[in-house]
Amino acid sequence: MRELPFDVVFLDAGGVLVAPNPHVITERFAAAGFAIDPTRVLDAHYRGVLALDQAQAEPEVFDHYHGAFATHLGLDGTATSEAAAVLKLLWETSGLWDQPVPGAAEALAALADVGIPIVIVSNADGTVAELLAGTGLLQVGDGPGTSVAGIIDSGAVGVAKPDPRIFELALDVVGATADRAIHVGDTYQYDVRGARAAGIRPVLIDHLGIRTDLDCERVGHLAEVVTLLA
């Protein structure tokens, strides 16, 4: 039997497994007088993450994110600030992040087949376990989706990335040590910094190939992590 390179794989949720619901965003923008292309919503998220990282924003501070998100949707001038205000209200709504990232289900199944336990580590509002189960992507234990060993939700445990304590809680789920763990996320500010502070190897999802300025390992999609582990 071959030796596996890690004892646990940590996965962020937003931007790695799930994305904001483009139909909800399109409808809310339409009600505010803005017409947008829903197919650009996922890319707008990654543009927002870039702005968030560049601003070195604290957890739950999304001003730069929302502004860049709106700009990528084609809104500018005064429309940008008005659209950002719409996004701010949306981001305070539970259940918005219910759209699986394309290919995430297949990548999750492939990761599980590698044989390394998976733990979700997410900055969320305490409902991420319910939300992810509702998508059919995954659940703790047996079910219709990929089985994971645990879900650590910052809203439930009271500590958020980049605080390394959230990763310590995740390590306890499977009894692993930091040097035998890998974390996959889509933000440098929270995921990479947090994982490094905990002594865990970080991998950044760079869906658009725009994070060439960073000093960390990057992949374009979760499926590439399967190759990395194998």
Residue, then its C-alpha position, 0 to 999 in steps of 0.5 A: m500500500r502506498e504511503l499518502p502524503f498527508d493525513v488530512v485535507f482542509l477545504d474552504a467552502g466559498g469559492v472552492l466548493v460553492a459560489p454565490n447564487p447568480h439568479v438571486i444576485t441578478e434578481r436583487f440587482a434588477a430590483a435596484g435598477f441594474a442589469i447584469d450578466p449572471t454568467r459573470v458572477l463567479d468570476a466577479h467573486y474571484r475579482g472581489v477576493l483579489a481586492l480583499d487580499q490587496a486591501q488586507a481586509e479583516p474577517e467579515v470586512f467586505d467593502h473592497y470585495h463588494g466594490a470589485f465584484a460590482t465593477h466586474l459586473g460592468l457597473d461603474g461610477t455611482a452605480t458601483s457604490e449603489a451596487a456594493a450596497v446591494l451586495k452588502l445586504l445580500w451577504e448578510t443573508s444566509g443561504l446565498w452561497d448555494q451554487p456548487v462551483p463547476g466541477a466541485a462535485e467530481a473533484l470532491a469525489a476524486l479527493a475522497d477516492v485518494g483516501i485522505p480524510i477531508v475537513i471543511v474549514s470555513n469562515a461562515d455564519g454557523t450554517v455552512a454544514e446545512l448549506l453544503a448538505g443542501t447542495g448535495l456536495l457533501q455531508v459528515g458521514d453517510g449521505p448522497g454527497t461525498s462523506v467528510a470527516g468534519i465541518i469547522d464553521s467560524g460562526a459555530v466555533g467562534v474563531a475565524k481564519p486567519d486565526p490559526r486556532i480554527f485550524e487547530l480545531a480542524l486538526d483535532v477532528v482527525g487527530a492529525t499534526a499540522d505538518r501532515a495537513i494541507h489547506v485549500g482556499d481562495t483567499y491569501q488574507y484568510d486561507v494562506r496566512g491562516a494555514r501558514a500561521a498554523g504550520i499547515r501547507p497552503v494551496l490557493i485556488d486561482h480560478l482566473g490565473i490572476r494571482t501571479d503576485l503571490d508567494c504560495e502554491r496555486v492551482g486553477h481548480l480543486a481537481e488539480v489538488v487530486t493530482l498534487l496529492a497523488 
